[in-house]
Amino acid sequence: MANTQQEPRTVLLLGASRGIGLGLVEEYLGRGWRVIATQRSLTVAPALCELSARAEGALTILTADVSRQDDIAAISRRLEGIALDLLFVVAGVSDDPNQTIGQISTEEFNHLMVTNALSPLRAIEQLAQHVRADGSIAVMTSALGSISANTTGGYETYRASKAALNMLLRSYAARAGGERSLLALMPGWVKTDMGGPDALVEVKDSTAGLANTIAKHAGQPGLVFVDYQDSAIPW
Ligand SMILES: NC(=O)c1ccc[n+]([C@@H]2O[C@H](COP(=O)([O-])OP(=O)(O)OC[C@H]3O[C@@H](n4cnc5c(N)ncnc54)[C@H](OP(=O)(O)O)[C@@H]3O)[C@@H](O)[C@H]2O)c1
């Protein structure tokens, strides 16, 4: 079913307790969308609480660890009867950028790979049924996930996890993309807990750019790997 444009659009943001995910909640509420935002903790993050108090019912907060299939199944049940215009998997983790593949523990390697690559695609597999046939599906990747642009090294496992995410999304696009717009998005180097205080981009500039970029590609079938200013990134 296509959106007739008369009803508010609806976005599901997975991983919205802080950082860019939280910023996207504010951005989409500001654009008049209905926002369904997930966080891991059972206690609602204070910033989400504040947004909810101002949202006049437009914000729904659900609990989910993206790596738990039961949690995603529960989200799917909550979405019965709701048509999403956008499904956006934002959650992600990083490790020490200087840690080499020879140093990382198997446990930490698995944690990065499961959170950053496996879980977003599993969530998409489980939740795509709720996205309109001409809707959009996005994942938060990184320019560090570009294989061809890796000339400097560093962030070895994080890069590998985002490259795996990109590849899995390409496979999904080839197999099940249909009429939807699929986006592998780079938010910029953003001032968050992950990006750190020296990052070049403010959360509000990243999220406005991401929302504009998603809007620009809406209704265009196929997969793109672009940053928050809609500049193409080599795979
Ligand atoms: N910041 C940058 O410069 C930058 C650059 C490129 C790409 N990215 C990507 O952008 C995304 C958001 O990054 P950020 O900078 O906002 O990071 P952040 O400030 O560290 O926030 C990470 C978010 O992911 C959530 N999360 C982590 N693991 C999760 C899980 N298993 N289930 C549910 N939520 C989980 C966290 O929830 P909790 O609060 O529960 O921990 C938090 O909301 C990530 O995918 C990251 O790789 C960021």
The ligand as a MOL file (V3000), in Angstrom:
LIG
                    3D

  0  0  0     0  0            999 V3000
M  V30 BEGIN CTAB
M  V30 COUNTS 48 52 0 0 0
M  V30 BEGIN ATOM
M  V30 1 N 29.3430 9.0540 15.4070 0
M  V30 2 C 29.9530 8.8880 14.2600 0
M  V30 3 O 30.8450 9.6640 13.8890 0
M  V30 4 C 29.5590 7.7550 13.3450 0
M  V30 5 C 30.2040 7.6680 12.1090 0
M  V30 6 C 29.8500 6.6510 11.2380 0
M  V30 7 C 28.8460 5.7650 11.5860 0
M  V30 8 N 28.2410 5.8600 12.8070 0 CHG=1
M  V30 9 C 27.1860 4.8870 13.1180 0
M  V30 10 O 26.0070 5.5850 13.5130 0
M  V30 11 C 25.2610 4.7760 14.4260 0
M  V30 12 C 24.9530 5.5750 15.6860 0
M  V30 13 O 26.1960 5.9920 16.2170 0
M  V30 14 P 26.3130 7.0790 17.3870 0
M  V30 15 O 27.4840 7.8980 17.0530 0
M  V30 16 O 25.0090 7.6990 17.6700 0 CHG=-1
M  V30 17 O 26.7420 6.0880 18.5850 0
M  V30 18 P 26.4990 6.1760 20.1460 0
M  V30 19 O 26.3720 7.5710 20.5890 0
M  V30 20 O 27.5680 5.3060 20.7290 0
M  V30 21 O 25.0680 5.4620 20.3100 0
M  V30 22 C 24.9500 4.1250 19.9410 0
M  V30 23 C 23.4780 3.7800 19.9610 0
M  V30 24 O 23.3410 2.4180 19.5390 0
M  V30 25 C 22.5850 1.7330 20.5500 0
M  V30 26 N 22.9170 0.3120 20.5790 0
M  V30 27 C 24.1290 -0.2750 20.6120 0
M  V30 28 N 23.9970 -1.6040 20.6500 0
M  V30 29 C 22.6620 -1.8640 20.6550 0
M  V30 30 C 21.8830 -3.0310 20.7040 0
M  V30 31 N 22.4280 -4.2500 20.7510 0
M  V30 32 N 20.5330 -2.9040 20.6630 0
M  V30 33 C 19.9550 -1.6900 20.6340 0
M  V30 34 N 20.6310 -0.5390 20.6040 0
M  V30 35 C 21.9700 -0.6290 20.6180 0
M  V30 36 C 22.9530 2.4290 21.8360 0
M  V30 37 O 22.0220 2.0920 22.8420 0
M  V30 38 P 22.4180 2.1080 24.4180 0
M  V30 39 O 22.2110 3.5190 24.8890 0
M  V30 40 O 21.4800 1.1340 25.0130 0
M  V30 41 O 23.8540 1.6700 24.5230 0
M  V30 42 C 22.8800 3.8760 21.3620 0
M  V30 43 O 21.5420 4.3220 21.2560 0
M  V30 44 C 26.1140 3.5290 14.6710 0
M  V30 45 O 25.6520 2.4930 13.8330 0
M  V30 46 C 27.5010 3.9660 14.2690 0
M  V30 47 O 28.3110 2.8790 13.8600 0
M  V30 48 C 28.5770 6.8390 13.6980 0
M  V30 END ATOM
M  V30 BEGIN BOND
M  V30 1 1 1 2
M  V30 2 2 2 3
M  V30 3 1 2 4
M  V30 4 1 4 5
M  V30 5 2 4 48
M  V30 6 2 5 6
M  V30 7 1 6 7
M  V30 8 2 7 8
M  V30 9 1 8 9
M  V30 10 1 8 48
M  V30 11 1 9 10
M  V30 12 1 9 46
M  V30 13 1 10 11
M  V30 14 1 11 12
M  V30 15 1 11 44
M  V30 16 1 12 13
M  V30 17 1 13 14
M  V30 18 2 14 15
M  V30 19 1 14 16
M  V30 20 1 14 17
M  V30 21 1 17 18
M  V30 22 2 18 19
M  V30 23 1 18 20
M  V30 24 1 18 21
M  V30 25 1 21 22
M  V30 26 1 22 23
M  V30 27 1 23 24
M  V30 28 1 23 42
M  V30 29 1 24 25
M  V30 30 1 25 26
M  V30 31 1 25 36
M  V30 32 1 26 27
M  V30 33 1 26 35
M  V30 34 2 27 28
M  V30 35 1 28 29
M  V30 36 1 29 30
M  V30 37 2 29 35
M  V30 38 1 30 31
M  V30 39 2 30 32
M  V30 40 1 32 33
M  V30 41 2 33 34
M  V30 42 1 34 35
M  V30 43 1 36 37
M  V30 44 1 36 42
M  V30 45 1 37 38
M  V30 46 2 38 39
M  V30 47 1 38 40
M  V30 48 1 38 41
M  V30 49 1 42 43
M  V30 50 1 44 45
M  V30 51 1 44 46
M  V30 52 1 46 47
M  V30 END BOND
M  V30 END CTAB
M  END
